[in-house]
Amino acid sequence: MTTALREAFAGKNVLVTGHTGFKGSWLSLWLHDLGARVSGLALAPDTQPSLFEQLGLARLIDSRLADVRDAALVEKILSETKPEIIFHLAAQPLVRLSYDQPAETFAVNVQGTANLLDAVRRAPSVRVVVVITTDKCYENREADYAYREDDRLGGRDPYSASKACAELVVASYRDSFFKKDSRVSLSSARAGNVIGGGDWAKDRLLPDCMRALAAGKPVTVRNPRSVRPWQHVLEPLSGYLTLAARQLVEPEKFAEAWNFGPAPQDARTTAQIAELAVRGWGSGRWSSADADPSAPHEAGLLKLDSSKARARLSWTPAYGADQAVAKTVAWHLAAAAPGFDALAFTRRQIEEYAGTARNPSADA
């Protein structure tokens, strides 16, 4: 994997929007280590601690603090950084926060995406754009069914609806401006519930688990029977990188929507994931939160079908849910010890993942 990706990205100008966030930080570091010249466009980190700061990424990449809602500034940054490849991750990413800030969620996730793609129209350097959305962009019937790329889009909560809208924006720009023979290959990517070291966000299961266990407190689990497609952060990132690499070579063939989810058996309940976290930490316990009838709606069942990526990109998950949780817990256990070197530890986990992805039977 590393050799093929290095051949694709070494020496390329790559822009990552949302580079100060959890996924964006992992992706920016991986791209930097593959030899890409990485620029970032995002707001300042909104968590404390922040993975972006722990990794010292401001010293490794060209970090630009900017708001994707500022269309003129987005266009200016593209003109200055001259990216050949763009990964668009900048977003308001939290379901529960979207109930508190619905208009802002739509502004960032929908108008921000349109602003970026409009700037791409006038940026002659750009060849490939991968817009990152979510598995929650589908109209979720909460049936025992894994959603495919051609299933209907929708969203009951503002976050999910905003991401469905972003997918429509992508499709519209592709059909209107980036058609056959266009210089730009535009795709979208939909991943499952992503976990991994350095996620410090509120109202996410694994970060909540890590904070509680580090503080010696019991883990409180909302909706313990809810089923999600859990995956380690490096799984979808490897999918995004693989997709962009293929778009560089065959731009028209891969300018589509893609799912990057875990194997079907790794759709687990929140209770099962919490139990794995407690077991991996070596102490602690979890308990179910009392049902709150006034709590905002959250989906009870969601699965992804990634057979298209397996068949056409030769992409397959390298880690099962057990390994994904174990890697996450290992990162946070190390972070809780004196002298933690986040950059070295995160790089080691990327190297371990790449080795396992080359040889799925390897014990990473």
C-alpha positions as CSV (number, residue, x, y, z in Angstrom):
1,M,0.0,0.0,0.0
2,T,2.7,2.5,1.0
3,T,4.6,2.1,-2.2
4,A,1.6,2.6,-4.4
5,L,0.3,5.6,-2.5
6,R,3.8,7.2,-2.4
7,E,4.0,6.9,-6.2
8,A,0.6,8.7,-6.4
9,F,1.1,11.5,-3.9
10,A,4.9,12.2,-3.6
11,G,5.6,15.7,-4.8
12,K,1.9,16.5,-5.4
13,N,0.3,19.7,-4.0
14,V,-2.5,18.5,-1.8
15,L,-5.1,20.6,0.0
16,V,-6.9,19.1,3.0
17,T,-9.9,21.2,4.2
18,G,-10.7,20.5,7.9
19,H,-7.1,19.6,8.5
20,T,-7.2,20.7,12.2
21,G,-9.9,18.1,13.0
22,F,-9.5,14.5,14.0
23,K,-9.7,12.8,10.6
24,G,-8.1,15.7,8.9
25,S,-5.0,15.6,11.2
26,W,-4.5,11.8,10.6
27,L,-4.9,12.4,6.8
28,S,-2.6,15.4,6.7
29,L,0.2,13.5,8.5
30,W,-0.2,10.4,6.3
31,L,0.0,12.6,3.2
32,H,3.0,14.4,4.5
33,D,4.8,11.2,5.2
34,L,3.9,9.9,1.7
35,G,5.9,12.9,0.3
36,A,3.0,15.2,-0.6
37,R,3.3,19.0,-0.2
38,V,0.3,19.4,2.1
39,S,-1.7,22.6,2.7
40,G,-4.6,22.9,5.0
41,L,-7.7,25.1,5.2
42,A,-9.8,25.0,8.4
43,L,-10.8,26.8,11.5
44,A,-8.6,26.6,14.6
45,P,-8.9,23.3,16.5
46,D,-12.1,23.3,18.6
47,T,-11.1,20.7,21.2
48,Q,-8.6,20.8,24.0
49,P,-6.5,18.8,23.7
50,S,-6.4,18.7,19.9
51,L,-4.7,16.1,17.8
52,F,-3.5,18.8,15.3
53,E,-1.6,20.4,18.1
54,Q,-0.4,17.2,19.7
55,L,1.1,16.1,16.3
56,G,2.7,19.5,15.7
57,L,1.2,19.6,12.3
58,A,1.6,23.4,11.9
59,R,5.4,22.7,11.6
60,L,4.9,20.0,8.9
61,I,2.3,21.5,6.6
62,D,1.2,24.9,5.2
63,S,-1.7,25.5,7.7
64,R,-4.2,28.2,6.7
65,L,-6.9,29.1,9.2
66,A,-10.0,30.0,7.3
67,D,-13.8,29.4,7.2
68,V,-15.2,27.5,4.2
69,R,-18.2,29.8,4.4
70,D,-15.9,32.7,3.2
71,A,-16.1,32.1,-0.5
72,A,-13.6,34.8,-1.4
73,L,-11.0,33.5,1.1
74,V,-11.4,29.9,-0.1
75,E,-10.8,31.0,-3.7
76,K,-7.7,33.0,-2.6
77,I,-6.2,30.0,-0.7
78,L,-6.7,27.8,-3.8
79,S,-5.0,30.4,-5.9
80,E,-2.0,30.6,-3.6
81,T,-1.6,26.9,-2.8
82,K,-2.3,25.6,-6.3
83,P,-3.5,22.1,-5.2
84,E,-3.6,19.3,-7.7
85,I,-5.7,17.2,-5.3
86,I,-8.2,18.3,-2.7
87,F,-9.7,16.3,0.2
88,H,-12.7,18.2,1.5
89,L,-13.3,17.3,5.1
90,A,-14.2,20.7,6.6
91,A,-17.6,20.3,8.3
92,Q,-19.7,20.5,11.4
93,P,-19.5,16.8,12.2
94,L,-21.7,16.2,15.2
95,V,-25.3,15.0,15.1
96,R,-26.3,16.3,18.6
97,L,-24.7,19.7,18.0
98,S,-26.6,20.0,14.8
99,Y,-29.8,20.1,16.8
100,D,-28.4,23.1,18.7
101,Q,-27.0,24.8,15.7
102,P,-29.0,23.7,12.6
103,A,-28.5,26.8,10.5
104,E,-24.8,26.9,11.1
105,T,-24.6,23.1,10.3
106,F,-26.3,23.7,6.9
107,A,-24.1,26.7,6.2
108,V,-20.9,24.9,6.8
109,N,-21.7,21.5,5.3
110,V,-23.7,22.7,2.3
111,Q,-22.7,26.2,1.4
112,G,-19.1,25.5,2.4
113,T,-19.0,22.6,0.0
114,A,-20.5,24.7,-2.8
115,N,-18.0,27.5,-2.1
116,L,-15.1,25.0,-2.4
117,L,-16.4,23.5,-5.7
118,D,-17.1,26.9,-7.1
119,A,-13.5,27.9,-6.4
120,V,-12.3,24.7,-8.0
121,R,-14.0,25.8,-11.3
122,R,-11.6,28.8,-11.4
123,A,-8.5,26.9,-10.1
124,P,-6.6,25.5,-13.1
125,S,-4.2,23.5,-10.9
126,V,-6.9,21.1,-9.6
127,R,-7.2,17.7,-11.1
128,V,-9.0,15.6,-8.3
129,V,-11.5,16.5,-5.6
130,V,-12.7,14.0,-3.0
131,V,-15.6,15.4,-0.9
132,I,-16.0,13.5,2.4
133,T,-19.6,13.1,3.6
134,T,-21.0,10.3,5.8
135,D,-22.9,7.1,6.0
136,K,-25.7,9.2,7.6
137,C,-26.5,10.8,4.2
138,Y,-28.8,8.0,3.3
139,E,-32.6,8.0,4.1
140,N,-32.3,5.6,7.0
141,R,-35.2,3.2,7.3
142,E,-33.5,1.6,10.3
143,A,-34.0,-1.8,8.7
144,D,-31.5,-4.6,8.7
145,Y,-30.1,-3.5,5.3
146,A,-26.7,-2.1,4.2
147,Y,-27.0,1.0,2.2
148,R,-25.4,1.2,-1.3
149,E,-24.3,4.2,-3.2
150,D,-27.4,4.4,-5.4
151,D,-29.8,4.3,-2.4
152,R,-32.0,7.3,-1.7
153,L,-30.4,10.2,0.2
154,G,-32.1,11.8,3.2
155,G,-31.7,12.8,6.8
156,R,-33.9,13.2,9.8
157,D,-31.5,15.3,11.9
158,P,-29.9,18.5,10.6
159,Y,-26.4,17.0,10.4
160,S,-27.6,14.0,8.3
161,A,-29.8,16.2,6.1
162,S,-26.9,18.6,5.5
163,K,-24.6,15.8,4.4
164,A,-27.3,14.5,2.0
165,C,-27.6,18.1,0.6
166,A,-23.8,18.2,0.2
167,E,-24.0,15.0,-1.8
168,L,-26.6,16.7,-4.1
169,V,-24.2,19.7,-4.4
170,V,-21.4,17.4,-5.5
171,A,-23.6,15.6,-8.0
172,S,-24.9,18.9,-9.4
173,Y,-21.4,20.4,-9.9
174,R,-20.1,17.2,-11.4
175,D,-23.0,17.1,-14.0
176,S,-23.0,20.8,-14.6
177,F,-19.3,21.7,-14.7
178,F,-17.1,18.6,-14.4
179,K,-18.5,16.3,-17.1
180,K,-16.8,14.0,-19.5
181,D,-13.4,15.3,-20.6
182,S,-13.3,17.9,-17.8
183,R,-9.9,18.6,-16.2
184,V,-11.4,17.9,-12.8
185,S,-12.4,14.5,-11.4
186,L,-15.0,14.9,-8.6
187,S,-16.0,12.1,-6.2
188,S,-17.6,11.8,-2.9
189,A,-16.8,9.3,-0.1
190,R,-19.1,8.0,2.7
191,A,-17.6,6.3,5.7
192,G,-19.0,4.7,8.9
193,N,-18.5,5.6,12.5
194,V,-14.8,6.4,12.7
195,I,-12.8,5.9,15.8
196,G,-9.1,6.2,16.6
197,G,-6.5,7.9,18.8
198,G,-6.7,11.7,19.2
199,D,-10.4,12.1,18.9
200,W,-11.3,14.5,21.7
201,A,-14.8,15.5,20.5
202,K,-17.8,15.6,22.8
203,D,-20.8,13.3,22.4
204,R,-18.9,10.5,20.6
205,L,-18.8,7.1,22.2
206,L,-15.1,6.3,22.2
207,P,-13.9,9.8,23.2
208,D,-16.4,9.7,26.0
209,C,-15.1,6.3,27.0
210,M,-11.5,7.4,27.0
211,R,-12.2,10.5,29.1
212,A,-14.2,8.6,31.7
213,L,-11.7,5.7,31.9
214,A,-8.7,8.0,32.2
215,A,-10.6,9.8,35.1
216,G,-11.5,6.6,36.8
217,K,-15.2,7.2,36.2
218,P,-17.8,4.8,34.9
219,V,-18.6,5.2,31.2
220,T,-22.2,6.3,30.5
221,V,-23.6,4.9,27.3
222,R,-26.5,6.4,25.5
223,N,-28.6,4.0,23.3
224,P,-26.6,0.9,24.2
225,R,-28.6,-1.2,21.6
226,S,-27.9,1.1,18.7
227,V,-26.0,-0.5,15.9
228,R,-23.3,1.4,13.9
229,P,-20.6,0.5,11.3
230,W,-17.5,1.0,13.5
231,Q,-14.1,1.4,11.8
232,H,-10.7,2.7,12.7
233,V,-9.9,6.1,11.2
234,L,-7.2,4.7,8.9
235,E,-9.7,2.5,7.1
236,P,-11.7,5.2,5.4
237,L,-8.5,7.4,5.0
238,S,-6.9,4.5,3.0
239,G,-10.1,4.4,0.9
240,Y,-9.9,8.2,0.2
241,L,-6.3,7.9,-0.8
242,T,-6.8,4.9,-3.0
243,L,-9.8,6.6,-4.7
244,A,-7.9,9.8,-5.4
245,A,-4.9,7.9,-6.7
246,R,-7.2,6.1,-9.2
247,Q,-8.9,9.4,-10.1
248,L,-5.5,10.7,-11.1
249,V,-5.0,7.9,-13.6
250,E,-8.6,7.3,-14.8
251,P,-10.5,10.5,-13.9
252,E,-13.8,9.8,-15.6
253,K,-14.1,6.2,-14.4
254,F,-13.9,7.0,-10.7
255,A,-15.7,10.3,-10.4
256,E,-18.6,8.8,-8.4
257,A,-19.9,8.3,-4.9
258,W,-18.2,5.6,-2.8
259,N,-18.9,3.8,0.5
260,F,-15.9,2.9,2.7
261,G,-17.4,0.9,5.6
262,P,-16.4,-2.0,7.7
263,A,-17.1,-5.7,7.1
264,P,-20.8,-6.6,7.8
265,Q,-19.9,-8.5,11.0
266,D,-18.3,-5.3,12.4
267,A,-21.5,-3.5,12.7
268,R,-21.7,-3.6,16.5
269,T,-23.9,-2.1,19.2
270,T,-22.7,0.8,21.3
271,A,-22.7,-1.5,24.3
272,Q,-20.4,-4.0,22.6
273,I,-18.0,-1.2,21.7
274,A,-18.0,0.2,25.2
275,E,-17.3,-3.2,26.6
276,L,-14.3,-3.6,24.3
277,A,-13.0,-0.3,25.4
278,V,-13.3,-1.1,29.1
279,R,-11.7,-4.5,28.5
280,G,-8.8,-2.9,26.6
281,W,-8.2,-0.2,29.2
282,G,-7.9,-3.0,31.8
283,S,-10.2,-1.4,34.4
284,G,-13.5,0.5,34.8
285,R,-17.0,-0.2,33.8
286,W,-19.9,1.1,31.7
287,S,-23.5,1.6,32.4
288,S,-26.6,2.5,30.4
289,A,-27.9,6.0,30.6
290,D,-31.5,6.4,31.7
291,A,-33.7,7.0,28.7
292,D,-34.5,10.6,28.1
293,P,-37.7,11.1,26.2
294,S,-36.7,14.7,25.4
295,A,-33.4,13.7,23.9
296,P,-32.9,14.4,20.2
297,H,-33.4,11.5,17.8
298,E,-30.4,9.3,16.9
299,A,-30.6,6.4,14.5
300,G,-30.9,3.0,16.1
301,L,-29.5,0.9,13.1
302,L,-27.2,1.9,10.3
303,K,-25.1,-0.3,8.0
304,L,-23.0,0.3,4.8
305,D,-22.4,-1.9,1.8
306,S,-18.9,-1.3,0.5
307,S,-18.9,-4.0,-2.2
308,K,-18.4,-1.4,-4.9
309,A,-15.1,-0.2,-3.4
310,R,-14.0,-3.8,-2.9
311,A,-14.8,-4.8,-6.5
312,R,-13.5,-1.7,-8.3
313,L,-10.9,-0.2,-6.1
314,S,-9.6,-3.5,-4.5
315,W,-10.1,-1.8,-1.1
316,T,-11.0,-3.9,1.9
317,P,-11.0,-3.2,5.6
318,A,-7.8,-4.3,7.3
319,Y,-9.0,-4.1,10.9
320,G,-12.1,-5.7,12.5
321,A,-14.0,-3.9,15.2
322,D,-12.0,-5.5,18.0
323,Q,-8.7,-4.3,16.5
324,A,-10.1,-0.9,15.8
325,V,-11.1,-0.4,19.4
326,A,-7.8,-1.9,20.6
327,K,-5.7,0.5,18.5
328,T,-7.8,3.4,19.8
329,V,-7.4,2.4,23.4
330,A,-3.7,1.8,22.9
331,W,-3.2,5.3,21.6
332,H,-5.1,6.9,24.6
333,L,-3.3,4.7,27.2
334,A,0.0,5.9,25.8
335,A,-1.3,9.5,25.8
336,A,-2.1,9.2,29.5
337,A,1.5,8.3,30.3
338,P,4.3,10.9,30.9
339,G,6.4,11.8,28.0
340,F,3.9,10.8,25.3
341,D,5.2,11.5,21.8
342,A,2.0,11.8,19.8
343,L,3.8,12.2,16.4
344,A,5.9,9.1,16.8
345,F,3.1,7.0,18.1
346,T,0.6,8.0,15.4
347,R,3.2,7.4,12.7
348,R,3.8,4.0,14.1
349,Q,0.1,3.2,14.0
350,I,0.0,4.3,10.3
351,E,2.9,2.1,9.5
352,E,1.3,-0.9,11.3
353,Y,-1.9,-0.3,9.4
354,A,-0.2,-0.1,6.1
355,G,1.6,-3.4,6.9
356,T,-1.7,-5.1,7.9
357,A,-3.4,-3.7,4.8
358,R,-0.7,-5.3,2.6
359,N,-1.2,-8.6,4.4
360,P,-4.6,-8.9,6.1
361,S,-3.5,-12.0,8.0
362,A,-0.7,-10.1,9.7
363,D,-1.0,-9.6,13.4
364,A,-0.5,-5.8,13.8
